[in-house]
């Protein structure tokens, strides 16, 4: 049974799970997932997982193919799959969380607020996970919310490869705020590009105000890099600030394309030439006719799953310079 593992998918992002399975040369495991009439989630493994290392692929976000699944359903579904695997005598359980929902509340920014990222970590621990594979957590310190190993991957090499194939010149990587500056610096190093940082404030949730662009962007091809795009208010405000500062062209990239509410309309009407996200969160195919492009994260996740399953090092996959 050594190194025997199985990969199962939740209902939030089955297309990504299928792509990961193809990269691994496996068939996705057989699991029954459905809802009761009152909305409760039911899960049952239709094959034996006794003694196996079970990998559960789920994006804690809205998604689904046949039916829309909200972020709360996706989280509960993951927890219930973990519990089912534990009670079915799985040897180890790794949650492959392509998007870690509730991660934006990773600290108390005001009195009487929750820390939901820690709450989700506690829930996963209580359910019985042995390790985590995650992609571009909102803040790196979320890894410390777990006592279990966290393999924290980054999509930066994927974005670097995408834009390098466009043969753009005079590039400046732009961080939309100070919190993203370290990741933006890594991307600028990979691409041998300049770096600029925006000063941004949030008067309310999903509302952003850009007060200053720190760095020279006039006449340059600017690439805004963030970990997620939700309603697209921040990224569009940042792009407009860059245009006002004289940027020649503006692109945007973000690992997690949540694209909620007015996001599509805002992006289409913005000064951004192209928006690149990964498939950590499912983007409906009908939405890919405009400025939005999707780059797959499947090879990176598949390599991480393989290395964890067979006991090989995963550290090279953390490196922004790593090439698959």
Phi, psi and omega per residue, in radians:
X1 nan -0.084 -3.087
X2 -1.028 2.363 3.097
X3 1.120 0.198 3.096
X4 -1.396 2.226 -3.109
X5 -2.445 2.820 3.139
X6 -2.419 2.563 -3.077
X7 -2.078 2.237 -3.138
X8 -2.206 2.710 -3.095
X9 -2.116 2.459 2.894
X10 -1.366 -3.074 -3.052
X11 -1.607 -0.072 -3.027
X12 -1.273 -0.735 -3.054
X13 -2.445 1.109 -3.076
X14 -1.126 -0.476 3.136
X15 -1.139 -0.724 3.073
X16 -1.114 -0.766 3.141
X17 -1.056 -0.721 3.104
X18 -1.094 -0.713 -3.140
X19 -1.149 -0.691 3.100
X20 -1.119 -0.758 3.126
X21 -1.063 -0.711 3.107
X22 -1.098 -0.727 3.116
X23 -1.072 -0.601 -3.128
X24 -1.460 -0.185 -3.076
X25 1.255 0.543 -3.094
X26 -2.134 2.870 2.916
X27 -1.677 2.460 3.039
X28 -1.068 2.477 3.111
X29 -1.134 2.741 -3.081
X30 -1.580 1.957 3.113
X31 -2.361 2.423 3.118
X32 -1.695 2.124 3.113
X33 -2.256 2.183 3.113
X34 -2.735 2.986 -3.140
X35 -1.948 2.514 2.974
X36 -1.260 2.947 -3.098
X37 -1.035 -0.525 -3.114
X38 -1.580 0.105 3.072
X39 1.725 -0.125 3.101
X40 -1.170 2.618 -3.085
X41 -1.643 2.396 3.065
X42 -2.050 2.371 3.094
X43 -2.391 2.432 3.042
X44 -2.640 2.215 3.059
X45 -1.280 2.233 -3.105
X46 -1.639 0.165 3.060
X47 -2.524 2.810 -3.090
X48 -1.250 2.369 3.028
X49 -2.089 0.197 -3.104
X50 -1.021 2.195 3.090
X51 1.338 0.039 -3.091
X52 -1.712 2.775 2.952
X53 -1.542 1.997 -3.046
X54 -1.765 2.235 3.067
X55 -1.900 2.157 -3.098
X56 -1.941 1.970 -3.080
X57 -1.634 2.132 3.132
X58 -2.682 2.446 2.981
X59 -1.815 2.095 -3.133
X60 -1.432 1.405 -3.063
X61 -2.819 3.118 3.033
X62 -1.323 2.643 3.123
X63 2.954 -2.660 -3.134
X64 1.831 2.745 -3.132
X65 -1.773 -1.100 -3.089
X66 -1.287 -0.545 -3.089
X67 -2.502 2.622 3.121
X68 -1.357 2.233 3.138
X69 -1.981 2.205 -3.110
X70 -1.504 3.050 -3.036
X71 -1.094 -0.599 -3.136
X72 -1.244 -0.706 3.057
X73 -1.041 -0.746 -3.071
X74 -1.162 -0.647 3.102
X75 -1.176 -0.828 3.131
X76 -1.087 -0.684 3.127
X77 -1.069 -0.737 3.108
X78 -1.104 -0.803 3.137
X79 -1.053 -0.721 -3.117
X80 -1.230 -0.629 3.059
X81 -1.115 -0.716 3.107
X82 -1.069 -0.802 -3.132
X83 -1.092 -0.725 3.138
X84 -1.113 -0.717 3.139
X85 -1.145 -0.720 3.136
X86 -1.098 -0.753 -3.106
X87 -1.319 -0.241 3.069
X88 -1.643 0.229 3.043
X89 1.201 0.586 2.985
X90 -1.089 2.504 -3.124
X91 -1.255 -0.829 3.098
X92 -2.426 2.663 3.130
X93 -2.279 2.093 3.073
X94 -1.998 2.168 3.064
X95 -1.546 2.077 3.103
X96 -1.714 1.664 -3.008
X97 -1.791 1.728 -3.068
X98 -1.172 -0.637 2.977
X99 -2.254 2.137 -3.089
X100 -1.551 1.651 -3.127
X101 -1.107 2.725 -3.111
X102 1.195 0.258 -3.071
X103 -1.367 -0.298 -3.101
X104 -1.182 -0.446 3.087
X105 -1.679 1.329 -3.085
X106 -1.783 0.046 3.097
X107 -2.812 2.924 3.063
X108 -1.531 1.926 3.107
X109 -1.585 -0.289 3.112
X110 -2.588 2.868 -3.120
X111 -1.093 2.518 3.018
X112 1.166 0.455 3.050
X113 -1.690 2.704 3.035
X114 -1.497 2.948 2.935
X115 -2.031 1.510 -2.971
X116 -1.222 -0.504 3.104
X117 -1.072 -0.702 3.088
X118 -1.210 -0.668 3.102
X119 -1.041 -0.798 3.131
X120 -1.116 -0.688 3.091
X121 -1.060 -0.744 3.110
X122 -1.099 -0.706 3.141
X123 -1.116 -0.761 3.132
X124 -1.147 -0.667 3.092
X125 -1.116 -0.805 3.138
X126 -1.102 -0.599 3.133
X127 -1.178 -0.570 3.047
X128 2.137 0.408 3.129
X129 -1.239 2.653 3.088
X130 -1.818 -0.445 3.097
X131 -2.820 2.951 -3.097
X132 -2.262 2.451 2.861
X133 -2.051 2.142 -3.095
X134 -2.324 2.818 -3.125
X135 -2.169 2.151 3.056
X136 0.737 1.199 3.014
X137 -1.033 2.643 -3.081
X138 -0.988 -0.678 3.005
X139 -2.436 2.469 -3.088
X140 -1.075 -0.475 -3.087
X141 -1.182 -0.202 3.076
X142 -1.044 -0.476 3.072
X143 -0.976 -0.603 -3.114
X144 -1.299 -0.147 3.083
X145 -1.327 -0.208 3.141
X146 -1.875 2.524 2.946
X147 -1.572 -0.237 3.111
X148 -1.523 2.812 3.090
X149 -1.090 2.401 3.070
X150 -2.110 2.076 3.067
X151 -1.672 1.823 -2.986
X152 -1.767 1.859 -3.090
X153 -1.651 2.816 3.107
X154 -2.270 2.548 3.124
X155 -1.604 0.079 -3.080
X156 -0.976 -0.760 3.111
X157 -1.091 -0.539 3.126
X158 -1.167 -0.750 3.111
X159 -1.184 -0.698 3.123
X160 -1.047 -0.785 3.132
X161 -1.105 -0.707 -3.127
X162 -1.070 -0.855 -3.065
X163 -1.334 -0.515 3.082
X164 -1.120 -0.554 3.105
X165 -1.225 -0.265 3.093
X166 -1.492 -0.202 3.110
X167 0.976 0.794 3.101
X168 -1.295 2.648 -3.141
X169 -2.079 2.719 3.056
X170 0.965 0.976 -3.025
X171 -1.579 2.493 3.000
X172 -2.273 2.115 3.064
X173 -1.448 2.318 -3.053
X174 -2.102 2.204 3.015
X175 -1.518 2.276 -3.102
X176 -1.262 -0.241 3.084
X177 -2.813 3.032 -3.097
X178 -1.135 -0.597 -3.104
X179 -1.114 -0.445 -3.126
X180 -1.690 0.047 -3.015
X181 -1.072 -0.693 -3.095
X182 -1.110 -0.765 3.118
X183 -1.157 -0.700 3.124
X184 -1.108 -0.651 3.098
X185 -1.106 -0.703 3.106
X186 -1.089 -0.747 3.124
X187 -1.142 -0.692 3.121
X188 -1.147 -0.605 3.089
X189 -1.162 -0.761 3.133
X190 -1.047 -0.737 -3.038
X191 -1.622 0.014 -3.106
X192 0.929 0.881 -3.079
X193 -2.075 2.926 3.066
X194 -1.311 2.969 -3.110
X195 -2.329 2.416 3.008
X196 -2.368 2.700 -3.103
X197 -2.303 2.446 3.114
X198 -1.767 2.488 2.985
X199 -1.641 2.117 -3.009
X200 -2.335 2.533 3.028
X201 -2.184 2.755 3.120
X202 -2.148 1.698 3.093
X203 -1.210 -0.356 3.114
X204 -2.763 2.922 3.108
X205 -1.044 2.385 3.124
X206 1.072 0.381 3.054
X207 -2.195 2.233 -3.113
X208 -2.275 2.481 3.065
X209 -2.214 2.112 3.129
X210 -1.605 2.127 -3.082
X211 -1.745 -0.437 -3.056
X212 -2.832 2.532 2.993
X213 -1.863 2.057 -3.103
X214 -1.731 1.918 -3.089
X215 2.220 2.872 -3.102
X216 -1.607 2.031 -3.133
X217 -2.107 -0.123 -3.076
X218 -1.066 2.220 3.109
X219 1.334 0.093 -3.077
X220 -1.811 2.774 3.013
X221 -1.526 1.911 -3.042
X222 -1.710 2.375 3.081
X223 -2.094 1.881 3.074
X224 -1.340 2.269 -3.136
X225 -2.163 2.222 3.100
X226 -2.424 2.965 3.127
X227 -1.445 -0.488 3.138
X228 -2.655 2.698 2.963
X229 -2.118 2.035 -3.133
X230 -1.732 -1.552 3.109
X231 -1.548 -0.051 3.080
X232 1.267 0.141 3.103
X233 -1.108 -0.771 -3.111
X234 -1.139 -0.837 -3.050
X235 -1.180 -0.624 3.127
X236 -1.260 -0.673 3.084
X237 -1.130 -0.711 3.101
X238 -1.123 -0.733 3.130
X239 -1.104 -0.691 3.125
X240 -1.156 -0.663 3.087
X241 -1.107 -0.656 3.090
X242 -1.166 -0.729 3.100
X243 -1.081 -0.732 3.122
X244 -1.133 -0.469 3.135
X245 -1.520 0.012 3.024
X246 1.726 0.278 3.104
X247 -1.068 2.456 -3.114
X248 -1.301 -0.829 3.094
X249 -2.472 2.670 -3.106
X250 -2.306 2.166 3.021
X251 -2.018 2.861 3.084
X252 -2.440 2.555 3.045
X253 -2.497 2.498 3.119
X254 -2.640 2.461 -3.096
X255 -1.106 -0.795 -3.022
X256 -1.932 1.924 3.116
X257 -1.606 1.403 3.134
X258 -1.178 -0.730 2.992
X259 0.850 1.072 -3.112
X260 -1.595 2.740 2.993
X261 0.871 -2.045 -3.045
X262 -1.461 0.210 -2.994
X263 -1.010 -0.851 -3.074
X264 -1.070 -0.806 -3.130
X265 -1.115 -0.743 3.126
X266 -1.075 -0.771 -3.126
X267 -1.145 -0.738 -3.129
X268 -1.128 -0.559 -3.102
X269 -1.632 0.056 -3.076
X270 -1.529 3.067 3.097
X271 -1.453 -0.005 3.134
X272 -1.237 2.310 -3.130
X273 -1.364 -0.671 -3.101
X274 -2.718 2.477 3.137
X275 -2.086 2.152 -3.116
X276 -1.973 2.182 3.038
X277 -2.198 2.925 3.038
X278 -1.751 3.071 -3.118
X279 -1.627 0.458 3.008
X280 -1.056 -0.554 3.020
X281 -2.092 2.368 -3.080
X282 -1.189 2.242 3.023
X283 -1.883 2.142 -3.104
X284 -1.008 2.351 -3.100
X285 -0.960 -0.594 -3.115
X286 -1.177 -0.220 3.136
X287 -1.580 -0.025 -3.042
X288 -1.690 0.435 -3.110
X289 -1.693 -0.160 -3.102
X290 -1.902 -2.168 -3.057
X291 -1.459 -0.233 -2.983
X292 -1.486 2.292 3.067
X293 -2.171 2.594 -3.127
X294 -2.101 2.195 3.033
X295 -1.864 2.385 -3.028
X296 -1.437 2.479 3.072
X297 -1.732 -0.042 -2.997
X298 -0.995 -0.806 -3.134
X299 -1.052 -0.670 3.139
X300 -1.157 -0.804 3.132
X301 -1.154 -0.676 3.126
X302 -1.100 -0.728 3.120
X303 -1.126 -0.687 3.111
X304 -1.132 -0.763 3.118
X305 -1.058 -0.804 -3.137
X306 -1.043 -0.841 -3.085
X307 -1.129 -0.709 3.101
X308 -1.139 -0.719 -3.075
X309 -1.145 -0.672 -3.070
X310 -1.731 0.073 3.063
X311 1.388 0.441 3.085
X312 -1.641 2.871 -3.123
X313 -1.149 2.490 3.076
X314 -1.943 -0.089 -2.985
X315 -1.059 -0.608 -3.121
X316 -1.118 -0.452 -3.130
X317 -1.293 -0.315 3.095
X318 -1.329 -0.343 -3.012
X319 -1.322 2.168 3.114
X320 -1.048 -0.350 3.129
X321 -1.496 -0.060 -3.057
X322 -1.177 2.410 3.086
X323 -2.094 2.240 3.101
X324 -1.310 nan nan
